[in-house]
């Protein structure tokens, strides 16, 4: 695992596209936040879900890599997982290739636990990101929408003023 900073205070790890690397992604987020962070467990769980999706549902799992970026901001945490791309966009309900019924819960968990999340598909790659506010309050209108915004979790919960688009 190669961990570095990106000059903006973010922690970045480029990981091999194997399932064993999902644990490393979780440990990176845990170390960046510290166990005392009020949303530690949510961030670690969501990172595990989107890193697993990168390995299972993208070319990252076929000998590629994925990158995890953790941004600890004063009011929120942002985690991005960028993979090697897939034929179609990530979506809820994909069964795991081995037929297990344990798959398909990652994106619904983002809806439940993240304050905002989205997907960027660019240059043949997927980037799934989420944000959680450190104080536990939901502030969907407090921040501008990124240009590549796909779907905010707040809109899925019916929050006023938050739209997808």
Order of alpha helices (4+ residues) and beta strands (2+ residues): beta-beta-alpha-alpha-beta-beta-alpha-beta-beta-alpha
